[in-house]
Amino acid sequence: MSELHLWLRHETRTTERRTPVVPADAGRLVGSGVTLTVEESPQRIFPVEEYEAAGCRIVPAGSWTGAPPRAVVVGLKELPDEPAELRHRHVFFGHAYKEQPGARALLTRFAVGGGALFDLEYLVDEHGRRLAAFGHWAGYVGAALAVLHHRGRLTAPLRPTSKEELDEALRPVPGEDRLDALVIGALGRSGVGARAALAEAGAAPTCWDLAETRDLDRAALLAHELMVNTVLTTGPVTPFLTDKDLDEPGRRLRTVCDVTCDVGSPYNVLPVYDTVTDWTDPVRRLHERPVLDLVAIDNLPSLLPREASRDFSAALAPRLPAFASGGEWERCRDRFDETCRALGLTEG
């Protein structure tokens, strides 16, 4: 068996501060015999010197395109548009298996280059449970931003912070009314994170999960002031909000945070918007009378980059040495192969 060579790439998105492997875990991988090359990155929350001290080889940002053919390129968010042909095995969140915009183009780049996508969203155990996820911190930050906006205390542009600083901003001030909030998907990782942030804000949210969404009580949903959606669907479901709901004159719902940000997917449970928000403009008004504002940022955990990276790396790094050994990685590769065959990009 050839030695595993991991290549930790720089993230091209300027607001991405996270890393899938933190320096402490990088040192453990190197100590176990893994070769780890780390690209320089001006915005990564951990300085490259910490990786160098852990025994990693340091190379310029973006040099993964010239990495040895057997290297496994590890990242988080989207790849740059070039090269047109992807010849390496890549580990990152591809968002390419549910007909999202740009999905076919990305998979075509892999098909013509002979590479493969190991999508972290589909790194699962034998029961289909995710093995490495940012869900808790996505829910936490999303709910926090929704609360701060609802209370008129959210300032933009957003900037990365620490949990301690965010919690200080969340705490209610004397005389502030308690929020009437709803978390949908309350039992999942993101839902638990959202509930924790709302508790820090002094709210005791209504919690819905599968049982409540199978037979949706739309009137009850619209009766809450603030809603946090953390549900990620893989098949058709009844939308939680529709354009008709936005026109409902008795609607109390004023602030929505969509942690999932499944825009463009036919399985989107909030088909009332078509473009995510961002750090510069974190809130978009969807309706004027009655008001409804949306927070839909697709890299929420990057606003708590140190905490989020440490948690994610603790789950992912121990699984990386077994990359070529089947199990969850084989399931991940199978999903890529099945999708490419279904799209006619590779032969069955």
C-alpha positions in Angstrom: 0.0 0.0 0.0 1.4 3.4 -1.0 1.9 6.1 1.6 -1.0 8.4 2.1 -0.3 12.0 0.9 -2.8 14.6 2.0 -2.7 18.1 0.5 -4.5 20.7 2.6 -5.5 23.5 0.2 -6.1 27.2 0.7 -9.8 28.2 0.5 -10.4 30.7 -2.3 -13.5 32.2 -0.7 -12.3 35.3 1.1 -14.7 34.8 4.0 -13.6 31.3 4.7 -11.5 31.1 7.9 -12.0 27.5 8.8 -9.8 24.5 8.1 -10.8 20.8 8.0 -7.6 19.8 9.9 -6.1 21.9 12.7 -2.4 22.0 13.5 -2.6 19.7 16.5 -4.4 17.0 14.5 -2.0 17.6 11.6 0.9 16.7 13.9 -0.8 13.5 14.9 -1.3 12.6 11.2 2.3 13.2 10.5 3.3 11.2 13.5 1.2 8.3 12.2 3.1 8.2 8.9 0.9 10.4 6.7 2.6 12.9 4.5 0.8 16.3 4.9 1.4 19.2 2.6 -0.3 22.5 3.7 -0.8 25.5 1.4 -0.2 29.0 2.7 -3.4 30.8 3.4 -3.7 34.4 4.5 -7.2 34.0 6.1 -7.0 30.5 7.7 -7.6 30.9 11.4 -4.5 28.9 12.2 -1.2 30.4 10.9 0.9 28.2 8.6 3.8 28.3 11.0 1.8 26.1 13.4 1.5 23.5 10.6 5.2 23.7 9.8 6.0 23.2 13.5 3.8 20.1 13.4 6.0 18.6 10.7 4.0 19.6 7.6 5.5 20.7 4.3 4.5 24.2 3.4 3.7 25.2 -0.2 2.2 28.3 -1.9 -1.6 28.8 -2.0 -3.3 27.2 -5.0 -0.4 24.8 -5.8 -2.6 21.7 -5.4 -3.1 21.7 -9.2 0.5 20.5 -9.5 0.3 18.0 -6.6 1.5 14.5 -7.3 -1.3 12.4 -8.9 -1.8 10.2 -5.9 -2.2 13.1 -3.5 -5.6 13.6 -1.8 -6.6 17.3 -1.9 -8.5 18.2 1.3 -10.6 21.4 1.6 -14.0 22.7 2.7 -15.8 24.9 0.2 -15.9 25.3 -3.6 -13.0 24.9 -5.9 -11.9 27.7 -8.3 -13.2 27.5 -11.9 -9.9 26.3 -13.2 -8.5 23.9 -14.1 -11.3 22.6 -16.3 -10.2 19.0 -15.7 -9.8 17.7 -12.2 -7.4 14.8 -12.0 -7.0 14.4 -8.2 -9.2 12.9 -5.5 -10.7 15.8 -3.6 -12.3 15.8 -0.2 -14.7 18.8 0.4 -18.3 19.8 0.5 -19.2 19.7 -3.2 -23.0 20.3 -3.0 -23.3 18.4 -6.3 -25.7 15.5 -5.7 -29.1 17.2 -5.5 -29.3 19.1 -8.8 -27.9 22.3 -7.3 -26.8 25.0 -9.7 -23.3 24.2 -11.1 -23.4 20.6 -9.9 -23.2 19.0 -13.4 -20.4 21.3 -14.4 -18.4 20.4 -11.3 -18.9 16.6 -11.8 -18.0 16.9 -15.5 -14.7 18.4 -14.5 -14.0 15.3 -12.4 -15.2 12.9 -15.1 -13.0 14.4 -17.9 -10.0 14.7 -15.6 -10.2 11.2 -14.1 -10.4 12.5 -10.6 -13.1 11.9 -7.9 -15.1 13.8 -5.4 -15.4 12.5 -1.8 -18.1 14.8 -0.6 -17.9 15.4 3.1 -21.7 15.6 3.3 -21.8 11.9 2.3 -19.1 10.7 4.6 -21.4 8.5 6.7 -21.5 5.4 8.8 -23.4 2.2 7.8 -26.6 3.7 9.1 -26.3 6.9 7.0 -25.2 9.1 9.9 -22.8 11.9 9.1 -19.3 11.3 10.6 -17.9 14.9 10.4 -20.0 18.0 10.3 -20.1 21.6 11.2 -23.8 21.4 12.1 -23.6 22.5 15.7 -21.8 25.7 15.1 -23.9 26.4 11.9 -27.0 26.3 14.0 -25.5 28.2 16.9 -24.3 31.1 14.7 -27.4 31.2 12.5 -29.7 31.4 15.5 -27.4 34.0 17.1 -27.5 36.2 14.0 -31.3 35.9 13.8 -31.7 37.0 17.4 -29.3 39.9 17.0 -31.1 41.1 13.9 -34.5 40.7 15.4 -33.5 42.8 18.4 -31.9 45.4 16.2 -28.3 44.7 17.4 -26.8 43.1 14.3 -24.1 45.1 12.6 -22.6 44.5 9.2 -20.3 43.6 7.7 -20.0 40.5 9.9 -16.5 39.5 11.1 -15.2 36.3 12.7 -15.4 36.3 16.4 -15.2 33.9 19.4 -18.0 32.2 21.2 -17.4 34.3 24.3 -17.8 37.5 22.4 -20.8 36.3 20.6 -22.5 35.1 23.8 -21.9 38.5 25.4 -23.7 40.2 22.5 -26.6 37.6 22.7 -27.5 38.1 26.3 -30.8 40.0 26.7 -30.7 43.5 28.2 -33.0 44.5 31.0 -36.5 45.1 29.8 -36.1 43.2 26.6 -39.0 40.9 25.7 -38.5 37.1 25.6 -38.4 35.9 22.0 -41.1 33.6 20.7 -38.9 31.4 18.6 -39.2 28.1 16.7 -36.4 25.7 15.7 -37.3 23.2 13.0 -35.0 20.1 13.0 -34.5 20.7 16.7 -33.0 17.2 17.4 -30.2 17.3 14.9 -26.7 18.7 15.2 -27.7 22.1 13.9 -30.9 22.2 15.8 -29.2 21.5 19.1 -26.7 24.3 18.3 -29.6 26.7 17.5 -31.3 25.8 20.7 -28.1 26.5 22.7 -27.7 30.0 21.2 -31.4 30.8 21.8 -31.0 29.7 25.4 -28.0 32.0 25.7 -30.3 34.8 24.4 -32.9 34.0 27.1 -35.4 32.2 24.8 -37.0 28.9 25.3 -37.9 27.9 21.7 -40.6 25.7 20.4 -38.8 22.6 19.1 -40.1 20.7 16.0 -38.6 17.7 14.4 -39.8 14.9 12.1 -43.1 14.3 13.9 -44.1 17.9 13.7 -43.1 18.4 10.1 -44.8 15.3 8.7 -48.2 17.1 9.3 -47.1 20.7 9.3 -49.2 23.1 11.4 -48.7 26.2 9.2 -50.7 28.5 11.4 -48.6 27.6 14.4 -45.4 28.1 12.4 -46.5 31.6 11.3 -47.5 32.5 14.9 -43.8 32.6 16.0 -41.8 35.7 15.8 -38.5 34.0 14.8 -37.8 30.7 13.0 -34.5 28.8 12.5 -34.6 26.1 9.9 -31.9 23.4 10.2 -33.6 20.7 8.2 -31.6 19.1 5.3 -33.9 17.0 3.1 -32.9 14.4 0.5 -36.4 14.0 -1.1 -39.6 15.9 -1.8 -41.3 17.4 1.3 -44.1 20.0 1.9 -42.4 23.4 2.0 -42.3 25.1 5.4 -42.9 28.5 3.9 -44.4 29.6 0.6 -45.0 32.9 -1.1 -48.6 32.7 -0.1 -47.5 32.5 3.6 -45.6 35.7 3.1 -48.8 37.5 2.1 -50.7 36.2 5.1 -51.8 39.4 7.0 -52.0 37.7 10.4 -48.4 36.4 10.2 -46.4 37.1 13.3 -43.2 35.6 11.8 -40.7 38.5 11.3 -37.3 36.8 11.1 -36.1 33.6 9.5 -32.7 32.0 9.5 -32.2 29.3 7.0 -29.1 27.4 8.3 -29.5 24.8 5.6 -29.3 27.2 2.6 -30.5 24.5 0.1 -31.1 27.1 -2.6 -31.6 25.7 -6.1 -32.4 22.2 -4.9 -35.8 20.9 -5.8 -36.0 19.7 -2.2 -35.6 23.1 -0.7 -38.0 23.5 2.2 -37.9 27.3 2.1 -38.6 28.1 -1.6 -39.3 31.8 -0.8 -35.8 33.0 -1.8 -33.3 32.2 -4.6 -30.0 33.8 -3.4 -28.1 33.4 -0.2 -27.0 36.4 1.9 -23.4 37.0 2.9 -21.2 38.7 5.5 -21.4 42.1 3.8 -25.3 42.0 3.6 -26.3 39.3 6.0 -30.0 40.1 6.0 -32.5 40.4 3.1 -36.0 41.7 3.3 -38.4 39.2 1.7 -41.6 41.0 2.4 -42.7 44.5 3.5 -46.2 44.2 4.9 -46.0 42.4 7.2 -42.2 42.5 7.4 -40.2 39.3 6.9 -36.4 39.3 7.0 -34.1 36.5 6.0 -30.6 35.4 7.2 -29.2 32.7 4.8 -25.4 32.5 5.0 -23.9 29.3 3.6 -20.7 29.4 5.7 -22.0 30.3 9.1 -19.4 28.3 11.2 -16.7 30.4 9.6 -17.8 33.2 11.9 -16.6 31.0 14.8 -13.7 29.6 12.9 -11.5 28.4 15.8 -14.3 26.5 17.6 -15.8 25.1 14.5 -12.5 23.9 13.0 -11.4 22.2 16.2 -14.6 20.2 16.5 -14.7 19.3 12.8 -11.0 18.3 12.7 -11.5 16.1 15.8 -14.1 14.1 13.9 -12.4 14.0 10.5 -8.7 13.7 11.2 -8.8 10.2 12.8 -10.6 8.9 9.7 -8.1 10.2 7.2 -5.4 7.6 7.6 -8.0 5.0 6.5 -8.7 6.9 3.3 -7.9 3.9 1.0 -9.3 1.3 3.3 -13.0 1.1 2.3 -15.7 1.7 4.8 -17.0 5.2 5.0 -14.6 6.4 2.2 -15.8 3.6 -0.1 -19.4 4.7 0.6 -18.4 8.3 -0.2 -16.8 7.2 -3.5 -19.8 5.0 -4.4 -22.1 8.0 -4.1 -19.9 10.0 -6.6 -19.8 7.1 -9.0 -23.5 6.5 -8.9 -24.3 10.2 -9.5 -21.9 10.4 -12.4 -23.4 7.3 -14.0 -26.9 8.7 -13.5 -26.0 11.9 -15.3 -24.4 10.0 -18.1 -20.9 11.4 -17.4 -19.4 7.9 -17.0 -20.3 4.5 -18.3 -22.4 2.2 -16.1 
